[in-house]
Amino acid sequence: MAITRYHDRKLMDFFQAQKICTMPELKAALGTSVDRTVWRKLKGLAYRTSYSHRGAYYTLDRIARWDGQGLWFYAPAHFSRQGTLLKTVEHFVMTSEGGYTAGELEAVLGVEVKEPLFRLMEQKRLKRDGTGALYVYYAAASEQAQAQRACRQAEETRSRYPSSAAPRALAVEEIRAAVILFWSLLDEQQRRLYAGLESMKLGAGGDRSLAELLEVDVGTVARGRKELLSGDILRDRVRRVGGGRMAVEKKRPT
């Protein structure tokens, strides 16, 4: 009985022409209906599976054109030097300066990452801070995670308080002192609204952070934020009508 032989050269030529291929396309190129035959041939080649489309696409290392982050996009498939989506997500978070949110990672990788992030958390391979959609993911090692948090906080501070006149290397404490000084120059309503504005910039937990920084009740910050969002602002006076001390004429007996 004649033995059917499948040649590596045929598979390599097919990859060279197509760049990326699916399993059905590879079987057709080799003239086989058996997945195992394709796998046996792929083992002799330096190949990659896509981290998108649940690994449905294949390519060769010699074909991929990796960018500086170790990624290669060839429509519609996405490939990574790390291989699977799980390993790619872990690598990006572990090697980042300030961690990643799910949204930030999705913007870089071009695919949804909530499932692999959840699995990495379950396996204690990553840590996270925050609430809801504002979770930030960090390395599992405490010292590395602490350094990533500090880097993110410094970057967020620079983005919230940009200044062309001040050097970008302003210390966080100097910025806090400037905020407190500016706060002291405002009237009652302006203070409340300013606190509410800065709270919105901080996102989740902003009300409490501003309240602690400015040494005011957290309800004052929340009220200022709500007034800004609703537009319920008194433009010509600090207090509402009827507020403040009673007029002298009204205190005199008739």
C-alpha positions in Angstrom: 0.0 0.0 0.0 1.4 3.4 -1.0 2.2 5.7 1.9 1.1 9.3 1.5 3.9 11.8 2.3 3.3 15.4 3.4 6.2 17.7 2.7 7.3 20.5 5.0 8.3 22.6 2.0 4.7 22.6 0.7 3.5 23.9 4.1 6.2 26.6 4.3 5.4 27.8 0.8 1.7 28.1 1.7 2.5 30.1 4.8 4.8 32.4 2.8 2.0 33.1 0.3 -0.9 33.5 2.9 1.1 34.9 5.9 -1.6 33.6 8.3 -3.7 30.4 8.0 -6.5 28.5 9.7 -6.5 24.8 10.4 -8.9 24.0 7.6 -6.7 25.9 5.2 -3.6 24.1 6.4 -5.3 20.7 5.9 -6.4 21.7 2.4 -2.8 22.8 1.6 -1.4 19.4 2.7 -4.3 17.4 1.2 -5.3 15.8 4.4 -8.4 15.7 6.6 -6.6 14.9 9.8 -5.6 17.6 12.3 -2.9 15.4 13.7 -1.0 15.4 10.4 -0.9 19.2 10.4 0.3 19.3 14.0 3.0 16.8 13.3 4.3 19.1 10.5 3.9 22.2 12.5 6.1 20.8 15.3 9.1 20.9 12.9 8.5 24.6 12.2 8.7 27.7 14.5 5.1 28.6 14.4 2.7 30.8 16.4 -1.0 30.7 17.1 -3.0 34.0 17.4 -4.0 35.3 20.8 -7.2 36.6 19.1 -10.0 34.4 17.7 -9.2 31.8 20.4 -6.0 30.8 18.6 -7.7 30.0 15.3 -4.9 31.5 13.2 -1.3 30.3 12.6 1.8 31.9 11.3 5.6 31.3 11.3 8.1 33.3 13.3 10.0 34.1 10.2 6.9 35.8 8.7 5.7 37.8 11.8 6.9 41.4 11.9 7.0 42.1 15.7 6.7 45.7 16.9 8.5 47.1 19.9 6.0 45.5 22.3 6.3 42.1 20.8 3.0 42.3 18.9 2.1 41.7 15.2 -1.4 42.5 13.8 -2.2 41.0 10.4 -5.9 41.4 9.7 -7.9 39.9 11.2 -5.5 38.1 13.6 -3.4 39.4 16.4 -0.1 37.6 17.5 2.2 38.0 20.4 5.7 36.8 21.2 4.2 35.5 24.5 1.8 33.2 22.7 -1.6 33.0 24.3 -3.8 35.9 25.4 -3.4 34.8 29.1 0.4 34.9 28.9 0.3 38.2 26.9 -1.9 40.0 29.4 0.3 38.8 32.3 3.4 39.9 30.5 2.1 43.4 29.8 0.9 44.0 33.3 4.1 42.6 34.9 6.4 44.7 32.7 4.4 47.9 32.9 5.6 51.0 34.8 2.2 51.8 36.3 0.0 48.8 35.8 -3.0 48.7 33.4 -6.8 49.0 33.6 -8.8 46.6 31.4 -9.6 49.5 29.0 -6.0 50.4 28.6 -5.0 46.8 27.9 -7.8 46.4 25.4 -6.6 49.5 23.5 -3.1 48.1 23.2 -4.0 44.4 22.4 -7.1 45.1 20.4 -9.2 42.4 22.1 -11.3 42.0 25.3 -9.2 41.1 28.3 -11.6 40.8 31.2 -11.7 37.0 31.1 -7.9 36.5 31.3 -7.6 39.2 33.9 -10.2 37.4 36.0 -8.3 34.1 35.6 -5.0 35.7 36.6 -6.6 37.2 39.7 -8.0 33.8 40.6 -4.6 32.3 40.3 -3.0 35.1 42.3 -0.7 36.0 39.5 -1.9 39.6 39.5 -3.2 42.2 42.0 -5.7 44.9 41.5 -6.8 48.2 43.2 -10.0 50.2 42.7 -13.7 49.5 42.1 -15.8 48.4 39.2 -14.6 49.6 35.8 -11.7 51.5 37.4 -9.8 48.5 38.6 -6.0 48.9 38.0 -4.0 45.6 37.7 -0.5 45.3 39.1 2.2 42.7 39.5 1.6 40.1 42.2 4.9 40.8 44.0 4.3 43.4 46.7 7.4 45.6 46.1 6.8 45.7 42.3 3.1 46.5 42.7 4.0 49.3 45.2 6.4 50.8 42.6 3.8 50.6 39.9 1.2 52.3 42.0 3.6 55.1 42.8 4.4 55.6 39.1 0.7 55.7 38.2 -0.1 58.2 41.0 2.7 60.5 39.9 1.6 60.3 36.3 -2.1 61.0 37.2 -0.9 64.0 39.3 1.0 65.4 36.3 -2.0 65.0 34.0 -4.4 66.6 36.5 -2.2 69.6 37.2 -0.4 70.5 33.9 1.5 73.8 34.0 3.7 75.3 31.3 5.3 77.6 33.8 6.2 74.9 36.4 8.7 72.1 35.8 7.2 68.7 35.2 9.3 67.3 38.1 7.3 69.2 40.7 7.0 67.0 43.8 3.6 65.8 44.8 3.8 67.6 48.1 4.4 70.9 46.3 1.3 70.4 44.1 -0.8 69.6 47.2 0.4 72.8 48.9 -0.5 74.8 45.8 -4.0 73.3 45.8 -4.5 74.1 49.5 -3.3 77.7 49.0 -5.6 78.2 46.0 -8.5 76.7 48.1 -7.9 79.2 50.8 -8.4 82.2 48.5 -11.9 81.1 47.4 -15.3 81.9 48.9 -17.6 79.2 50.3 -19.4 78.3 47.0 -16.2 78.4 45.0 -14.4 76.1 47.5 -17.3 73.6 47.3 -17.3 73.7 43.5 -13.5 73.5 43.2 -13.5 70.5 45.5 -16.2 68.8 43.4 -14.3 69.5 40.2 -11.1 68.0 41.5 -13.0 65.0 42.8 -14.4 64.2 39.4 -10.8 64.2 38.0 -9.8 61.7 40.5 -12.7 59.3 39.8 -13.7 56.6 42.3 -12.9 57.6 45.8 -12.3 61.2 44.8 -14.7 62.8 47.3 -12.9 61.2 50.2 -9.4 62.0 48.9 -10.3 65.7 48.4 -12.0 65.8 51.8 -8.8 64.5 53.5 -6.5 66.8 51.6 -8.6 70.0 52.2 -9.7 68.9 55.7 -13.5 69.3 55.0 -16.5 67.1 55.3 -16.8 64.5 52.5 -20.4 65.7 52.0 -19.2 69.2 51.1 -17.1 67.7 48.3 -20.0 65.5 47.1 -22.4 68.5 47.1 -20.0 70.6 45.0 -19.7 67.7 42.5 -23.4 67.3 42.3 -24.0 71.0 41.8 -21.5 71.1 38.9 -23.1 68.1 37.2 -26.6 69.5 37.6 -25.7 73.2 36.8 -27.4 74.3 40.1 -25.0 77.1 40.8 -25.7 80.6 42.2 -23.8 83.0 40.0 -24.4 86.3 41.8 -24.2 85.4 45.4 -22.3 83.1 47.7 -25.3 82.0 49.9 -28.9 81.3 48.8 -31.6 83.9 49.6 -32.4 83.6 53.3 -29.0 82.3 54.2 -26.5 84.0 56.5 -27.2 86.3 59.4 -30.5 88.1 59.7 -30.5 91.8 58.5 -30.3 94.5 61.2 -33.7 95.9 60.3 -35.4 92.5 60.8 -33.9 92.1 64.3 -35.3 95.4 65.6 -38.7 95.1 67.4 -41.5 97.0 65.8 
